[in-house]
Structure formats: C-alpha cells, structure tokens
Amino acid sequence: MNLTVLGGSAAGPNTGQGCSGYYVEAGGTRLVLDLGPATLPELRRHTDFRTLDAVVISHLHLDHTLDLGALRFALAYNPERPPARVPLWLPPGGRGFLDRFAATFAETGKESEFFPNVFTISEYDPAQPLIIGSARITFAPTVHYVPCWAIRVADDSGAGDLLYTADTGPTAELAGFAAGARVVIAEATLLEPTPEPFESRGHLTAGEAAELARTAGAETLVLAHLWEERGREHFRARAATSFPGRIELAHPGLNLTW
C-alpha cells in the first residue's frame, strides 16, 4: 500500500499546504480520501487525476471538499478529456450538498449536469463495506460537528491496513475499528483540550491521537489537521509521550509505502 499526503492543514490552509486530502494506492486501485482546498495541485504531481478509481469523502465540511469544485472544472475543460467519469463516493446527504454547490456555481439551467457530467456520484452506506477494485473500505462514525466517518482501507496484499480518522473528538468509539491498522492518519488539531464538553468535543489533541494509534498497535502515526500557528514540532513532541512508533507530520508530498 502507498500513501501520499496532499495537504494536512486544519480548517484553513497553512503556508504552502492545503487542507485534508490523501492519495492512496491499494493494490492496483487508486483512491483519494477527501479533497480539501489546495489539494488538487498536489494530486496532479503524483498521478493522473483524470483516471482515478474513486474519490471518497469522509464528511461535508469545506476543508475536506472544496477542491471537488476545482476537480470538476479540471475534468470538464481539460484539453485531454477523461476517458470516463470519475467515481465519487459521498457520505449520506452528499447528493444534496452537491446540488447546493451546483446551484451556486453552475450556469443557469445547467445545474443538474454540473457534477454528473464528470463524476459518477454515489452515497455510500457507512454500515456496509465499499469494494473498489482491490480496495476494501469500511467506515465508523466519529464525534464531530456534522456527521463524519473514519475510513479504513485494506487490500489483499496482507501488508497492513490504513486507518484515517477524518475529523473526530475523543469519545468516538474508534479503538476497535482502528485495531491492527499498520498506518494511522489521525487528526490532531489541538495541543490541549478546549473548554468544550469532553463528550461533544469534535477534535483530538496530539496526545489523544497518539493514544489511539498506540492502542491500535500501529507502526506509523501521521499527525494531520494541524495549525502551523501552534508550532508543528509541538504536535510531534506531545504525541511522542504516548506513541513509541514512527511519527510523521502531514505535509504535501509525504509518502509512505508498506
């Protein structure tokens, strides 16, 4: 399996770094998990965006979806037309989200074809596995401010799974879902807990992200959804107190192969 980070910033892009987006090669299957602002240019560095096997979206916040609009225009008007529509898998409610997006940006009278012209659009059932080529994708609900799902990707290589928390707070029941994953991409927006109630807090601290990866038995932890203003190396230092394995800070172009 191969992972390439396309962004890794929190709610807004950091300097030279887009938001959430991850390019995954699972066997011969090429996936993108989330496509936030400023992630499409990085994706173009690593693969032919016109022939992806799927884009899979964890939740419908702007910092995880905005470059779907950029990708739409890149597919619609590129002089080398895509050979087929790109499969786009959205969480429940995703079709309505795209309809509202199209109502804002499409030419009058062309709203209904704005996204379907370039994407094959489906909503996944989070309770069921999603099979895309050689990849088996499963979902678990997180605790966030809108419905959100963590994503686990497996293939038939036996090399070990990838677990992506998407956005989540500490009370999400992810320990069992993450168990045995070899690589964990964990959001670590915070250095310290906020004053929010613990039960409804929608983001992790770096220490909580590290504890999830340690409990899962992961070899590598990628800390993501980071604000540069908090000092990137501070996140690593907090995580290192709980997680004994390899710790990486998400940044564009970071590549892991296992």
ABEGO torsion letter per residue (X at the ends): XBBBBABGBBABBBBGBBBBBBBBBBEABBBBBEBBBGAAAAAAAABBAAABABBBBABABAAAAAAAAAAAAAAAABABBBABBBBBBBBBGAAAAAAAAAAAABBBGAAAAAAAAABBBBBBBAABBBBBEABBBBBBBBBBABBBBBBBBBBAAGAEBBBBAEBBBAABBAAAAABGBABBBBBBABABBBABBAAABABBBAAAAAAAAAAAGBABBBBBGBBAAAEAAAAAAAAAAABABBBBBBBBGBBBBX
